[in-house]
Amino acid sequence: MEKHNIIICILLAIVATNVIRILPMTLIKGQIRNRFLRSFLYYVPYVTLAVMTFPAIVDTTTTPVAGLVALIVGIVAAWCGLGLFPVAVICCVIVYLIESFV
């Protein structure tokens, strides 16, 4: 890619990023009262994190089965009230054990 095209791409990325951040602040003056919209905006960060994380959990392991088993055990461990660090350690140990025996 030419240097001129790279600069244009970087400028377009800057404009797109700033429009997404600045436009809502300029258009929405008061508090959002719509229950559906508030609920939707509340869950957007969680959905975004899940969409980025779940495929990576299965794809980064050597065998997808190890990632899937670690994902299920991690969900159960988190559901039982364990914190982020213990769940991460449990999932890492499970992936290590499954991949070392397969």
C-alpha positions in Angstrom: 0.0 0.0 0.0 1.3 3.4 -0.8 2.2 5.9 1.9 -0.6 8.2 0.7 -3.3 5.5 1.0 -2.1 4.5 4.5 -2.4 8.1 5.7 -6.0 8.3 4.3 -6.9 5.0 6.0 -5.5 6.3 9.3 -7.4 9.6 9.0 -10.7 7.7 8.1 -10.2 5.5 11.2 -9.7 8.5 13.4 -12.8 10.2 12.0 -15.0 7.1 12.4 -13.8 6.5 15.9 -14.4 10.0 17.0 -17.8 10.3 15.3 -18.9 7.2 17.2 -17.8 8.7 20.5 -18.8 12.4 20.0 -22.1 12.1 18.2 -24.0 10.5 21.1 -22.7 13.1 23.5 -23.8 16.0 21.3 -27.3 14.5 20.3 -28.4 13.1 23.7 -28.7 15.9 26.2 -30.7 14.4 29.1 -31.0 11.1 30.7 -32.3 8.2 28.6 -35.7 7.2 30.0 -36.7 4.4 27.6 -36.4 1.1 29.5 -35.6 -1.0 26.4 -32.8 1.4 25.2 -31.3 1.6 28.7 -31.4 -2.2 29.0 -29.8 -2.5 25.6 -27.0 -0.1 26.4 -26.4 -1.8 29.7 -25.7 -5.1 28.1 -23.7 -4.0 25.0 -20.3 -4.2 26.8 -21.0 -7.7 28.0 -22.1 -8.9 24.6 -19.1 -7.3 22.9 -16.7 -9.0 25.3 -18.4 -12.3 24.9 -18.4 -12.1 21.1 -14.6 -11.4 21.1 -13.7 -13.9 23.9 -15.7 -17.1 23.2 -14.3 -17.9 19.7 -10.8 -17.1 20.9 -11.1 -19.5 23.9 -11.9 -22.4 21.5 -9.5 -21.4 18.7 -6.3 -20.7 20.7 -6.0 -24.1 22.2 -4.3 -26.9 20.2 -7.4 -28.9 20.3 -10.8 -27.2 20.3 -12.2 -29.8 22.7 -9.8 -28.6 25.4 -11.0 -25.0 24.9 -14.6 -26.1 25.0 -14.2 -28.1 28.1 -12.3 -25.3 29.8 -15.1 -22.9 28.8 -17.8 -25.0 30.3 -15.9 -25.6 33.5 -15.1 -21.9 33.7 -18.7 -21.0 33.3 -19.7 -23.5 36.1 -16.9 -22.2 38.4 -18.0 -18.6 37.8 -21.6 -19.5 38.4 -20.6 -21.1 41.7 -19.2 -17.7 42.8 -15.4 -18.1 42.2 -13.6 -14.9 41.2 -11.8 -14.1 38.0 -8.4 -15.3 39.0 -9.4 -18.7 40.3 -11.6 -19.3 37.3 -8.7 -18.4 35.0 -6.3 -20.7 36.8 -8.8 -23.6 36.7 -9.4 -23.1 33.0 -5.6 -23.0 32.3 -5.0 -26.2 34.3 -7.8 -28.0 32.5 -6.5 -27.0 29.1 -3.0 -28.1 30.1 -4.2 -31.4 31.4 -6.4 -32.2 28.3 -3.7 -31.2 25.8 -1.0 -33.1 27.6 -3.0 -36.3 27.5 -4.4 -36.0 24.0 
